[in-house]
Amino acid sequence: MRAATPTRAGTVGHEDVEIFYEVYENGGPTLLLVPPSPITHSRIFKAQIPYLARHYRVVTFDGRGTGRSGRPTGRDMHTRAQNVGDILAVADAAGVEEAIVIAHCHANWWAVDFASSHPERVAGLVAIDPGIPYLGKPHEHWAEAGATWNEALDNPSGWQLFNRNVITGDLERWVSFFFDAQLVEKHSTKQFEDAVGWALETTGEILADSEEAQDLDPPTREEFQDLVDSLDLPVLVIHGDQDVCQHVDKGLGLATATEGELKVIEGGGHLALARDPVKVNRAIKTFVDTKWGKDMSTETWTRGLSRPKRALYVSSPIGLGHARRDLAIVEELKKIQPDLQVDWLAQDPVTRVLESAGEAIHPASEWLASESGHIASESSGHDLHCFQALRRMDEILVANFMIFQEVVDAGNYDLIVGDEAWDIDHYWHENPELKRGSHVWMTDFVGYMPMPEGGDHEAYLTADYNAEMIEHIARYPRIRDRAIFVGNPDDIYPETFGPDLPKIRDWTEDHFDFAGYITGFTPPGPDEVDSIRDDLGFAPHEKVCVVTVGGSGVGQDLLNKVIASFPLAKAQLPELRMVAVAGPRIDPDSLPSHPGLEVLGYVDRLYRHLSVCDLAIVQGGLTTTMELTAASRPFLYFPLKNHFEQNYHVRYRLDQHGAGTAMDYDAIDLDGIAEAITSEAGRSVNYRPVETDGAQRAARMIAELI
Amino acid sequence: MRARYPDIEGHVDRHGLKLGYEVFGAANQRTVLLMPTWTIIHSRFWKMQVPYLARRYRVITYDGPGNGRSDRVTDPARYTPGAYASDAVAVLDECGVESAVVVGMSLGARYGTTLAAQEPHRVAGLALIGPALPLTPPSPEREAIFDSFRLPYPENVTGWGKYNLAYWHDHYADFVEFFFSQCFSEPHSTKAIEDSVGWALETNSRVLEAEENRPGPEDDWGELLTRLRCPTLVIHGTHDRIQPHERGRVAAQLSNGRLLSMEASGHIPNVRDPVKVNLALRDFVERVAS
């Protein structure tokens, strides 16, 4: 799922080529984002657009030859003049009178040409990793490869792959080499996949034509000098000093020639946009605001000793489980620190729980891109590849981090608690200078695990992600002031983080404090069960089976399958009553109906149902299964296929408690489910108990920081 | 010891009246002129700003008539906003400065605003701190003093009743202690009060009397602010007992400027919350420059 949706999109014809563009309407100055086509298109700006579009009007487009634009062939269809003409056509079509142009790589040459030929349309230029002729020395490997461009090489390798025959014959070979070389930063697997994927949207012929077209209308040095001299606009250059496409000298050359500002990203490669998006985004905003910002802004600053103690709580919105435990922790925290003000940065469905508890939700919450919507969009049937879903959530995470950072920059928060708030933890380690307040990181599992179907490549990816996290913590121990594991050392899955990486349990014991499990409620004692059942309308003789799939919207298939088995089970067990809970994101009316079956929508405090039922049927999520474990209820759980957390971490923990019966969704048929219902309903169980003081212990750990 | 000593110090002669000025960071390009305020104190009240700003800018301070290194003149005509504006121009001329970002605190806001209105090409930007611009009604306890200022003061006078000409002449030190306890409404302000009282004791009640007797008419401050062409910044404490915060808000609004509200700060935040004020002034100078 994308983090931001354009207000409108369209195409504009320019010399018989359709150019696709997008407009994100907003007040303030217009930013026109120009991608270096055809090797990539407007999605290269995916980490910038959601952030910039909250502050400014943003227009972007796919250049000729790729993305959703036309695919003209022939060298004479890819000249600089035509690409500059595309920019003008988009500006006209999108109603852009004047814009700050933001361009990457060789698109800066078009941007500079456009600014020179249409000075009234360009108010400023942000040049990222720019490559403009005559400005700065190019890397030698380009000239060397260019010398053999047309040759039929035997076994070309390295930069020799920059060759017409290779590019037209095997585009993927060239772009894989190229982007692997560009992504000098470690742990760039996702950026590499993105860049190669976008590059393969053009063809080898078009890419080769566009390269040759650069030789069709080169300016003389004098013409070029006149062009640069005619520029009179503010310029910001951002350039990685390890850029092997455009040498950092070329960024320096542009900044010098335009008397602009140069920001060098040390250790950064050619794709700063994708690899250091937070730094790039903030640099763009500072540049735009300094040159075009409003003078009438108002700021309130409060003296240090006059500030109330404030905490910002960020609760993972994927599912509902975190909200309940986080509320329990905050309740305990306020007993220790009665004057503490707590704001929540949260999104649906967590906000429902918070609103009914009367908690203060920060107004910026409404800007957040939906993480649970993304997770739902990634699921298919009873299958959710949560590791890949998290990887593909990258643009949502950076978009939401930018919102979070604005909130903490302005909010005087003493304490930030992130319960599996991946964006904060990751981007604060990547941008450690941005940290504000004390930071508590909290999670109930540590370590990405590969699923068998993913093979070696997935094992390589999970190990790379784990290694990055381990390196983050080793390099910046000051970013996490406290790391709390929601559970006990025995709960930790007995595996390593990957080849040559530590055992998860050893590392976690070294780097976390353990709060024990946090249920968020006290399970009813035997004497309370009857009165709650009575409250809920469950008769003593009824065998109540509650079916729930949590709050994420993934799980309609499980509901359908279990409901379909209901008549079979009811025939065997006449006192059976089934309560199916659709949750906040599934329409109850979309589920089938049967006599004796009740279907509920969102149920506040669902743990009351769960803690007095005779049987529960659930997915493999930790919160719900642990609630059932704490309440000593029999339950069947169906881990989502390809969900490493449910299949490894949660299952292992439940096994430690001797709780629940794991089911295989694909393998079992309706008779099998009915049989399991009949044999499990009302069965008495004897689980290893779940502690009830977890919230208090976590609160005490947090309170020490304020 | 001072944190930073001036590179240049001297006096300008203003028709027989000597005004002491100091220049810090004389080699820097852009200039910040820190204006005098009510002459009860002198230019040392900028001591928390000068060392920081002078690392980046050429900073000019001077003592207005009546205090510091300037003559203790008792001619009321020397204390009008117009006279202060002319003095400021003379100091800029003496230092060879064409234009500067001008910062005025309290009554200094009147002098700075007058300077910016009369000599727009000399003022690149105008920052006002706790401006004493009567754009809104004064606080009730301050309003009461105006009627009785020239009357005899009662025995056992307390509080703002000490803002009384006869009391100044009889009990100057007691008045200034009271006054600065009101300026620094923030807790734990002992050093700030001691400093200001010390500077106040370098002048006397006759000088303050002359300032009070400055000839009118009162300027139309709202009209002057609306006319300003330079960027403005207004900094105002919400706990300012001397000049209500609302005055700063209106000043920012009328001049289309930026407002920095300092929650729980008093009348002289540049002394009591110097870091925030320093950063805000730097941001402002940078913005003006760009």
Interface residues (C-beta under 8 A of the other chain):
Chain A: T290 K291 G293 D295 M296 S297 T298 E299 T300 W301 T302 R303 L305 S306
Chain B: E186 P187 H188 P231 T232 A252 N256 G257 R258 L259 L260 S261 M262 E263 A264 S265 D273 K276 E286 R287 S290
